[in-house]
Amino acid sequence: MNRSQSNRGTSRHVLVLLTRISLLQASRRLRAVLHQSRLLTALIVGFIMGYVVLSFWIFHKGLTFVEQFPGLGPLLTERMIFLLFAFLFVLLLLSSLIISYTNFFRNRETAFLLTLPIAKVQVFRWKSIESTLLASWAFLFLVAPLLAAYGLTRGVPWHFYAVTVVFLSLFIVLPSLAGSWIAVGLGRFMDRRVFQVCILAAAGVFLAGAVFWWRAETVTDEMLETRVLEVLDRLLVKTQFANFSFLPSYWLSSGIQNWAEGAFTGAVFFCMVLLSHSLFFGYLSFTRMGDPFYEALSTVQSRGSVLGRWTWFQAWQQRRASARRMRGPLELVFGLCFWLRRDTRAFLVKDVRIFWRDTSQWGQTVVLFGLLGVYILNLRHFSHQLSNPFWINLVSFLNLGACSLNLATLTTRFVYPQFSLEGKRLWIVGMAPLGLRRMVLTKLGLASCASLVVTLGLITLSCGMLHVATPRLAYFALAVVIMTFTLNGLAVGLGVLYPNFKEDNPSRIVSGFGGTFCLVMSFLYIVASVTLLALGAPWSLGGGGGSLQTISGIAGFLLLSLLLGLFPMILGFRRLAQFEI
């Protein structure tokens, strides 16, 4: 009994010590940022406050609009709440899985803690808590304005917001624990052929089932002549999965809505359900996952390449090794660009090859393109419901904004850190005949061409789904081309102005002052550009745009694009001239 109490005391002492160290490091980083760059702090605080205010206003307007439908408003609001938390549960589970896997098996602190006289289960506890905090802060940041707007719309008492915090705190525990368990399972059994086949088969079945389940429901004139509730039930039948009683999102949604409606007994019941499941699975995770975690970590660290043991992959590697003196596919592709100098083509091959070898880089690109594919596939169902010219024009410009935001994400995440990724090898390029100036121009050209392929294809395909007329499609395509060069010039120029040669992780480079500033400026530029293009379009959203309004809008867009794309590049070239190599 004394030994058990001693172990518990030691465990609490270790967690308290690690928590104190983590908080101390975070406070020192915050003080360093405040000391080094007050502009960065002001930008972050202003951006956060602007997001909170804007999202609260949008959610409040949307919920107020839905509530105005007599008899249908509460039903639609209830179903939207259930759907929102169901999808957020899945996203939180995926985020917890990715962060937990990185924290467990790809983290230097984990490897260091395992060398200390600390029990394995204590290391798992600490990394699980850390992963939960990292995965859930964005969820809370997104949900807070929505719940505040929901409470204001429903006229709830003050204690609703305090109870909501309790519900959310209990809810985030379950997907975080599930993500950590799945991460341990992946680390332990990923190299087994049966496990890989089962994962791929399950993913295929899930995608096929999702496509079949979420087919658009066609509304005929005969259906519209019947009762509205019957039509609404038929249209919302695909959302019944969100009302599954064993989903944690159902317990959260039901508890929050019961408390808002004054049904405190039902709300307390769902709160107890969340609490009991969190305590049960939390106890299992904090007392029984130490050995499975250590076994999975040992397997991951001692495992070679999974593909290296496949016979077909070994044969392909041998053929590639025998033909290594031959020109590769990248050399052949860039060799067609005969107007470029040989050193420029070699530098382009180097950049593309490094990007392809970094799995985290193109893996995130695949995820982003997958989300864009889902967005485009759903546009064809949405376009059938548009008949009013005002809504058609509004949706087309919103589509332009969505495509532009995707472009800003690509340039900030992948283009901005390119100069910093040269790192300690920058002196080699600086001393080479290529030079730093041509190197930056080469990176700008490569990024702009790659972005144009994505953005032009995206705007053409999305406008085709929306049945946009050809002249308007040409207008949007030309605007996207200009915005592509502007955003790439902004990202490359700021990347040269605010380099970070100490980091080799692009995510950490982007999270610095320059990356944050680039993201904020890109967002503001997109908002201003879409507004100017809407005002300057030959067809106006108000239906009465004159020639002066058209000229002013287009001229303002061109002037803004020129200044924002060219000015950072000029400052970047001046910075390059002062580099000491």
Summary of the structure (lengths in Angstrom):
residues: 581
radius of gyration: 27.2
end to end distance: 65.6
largest distance: 86.8
contacts: 1690
relative contact order: 0.06
helix: 83%
strand: 0%
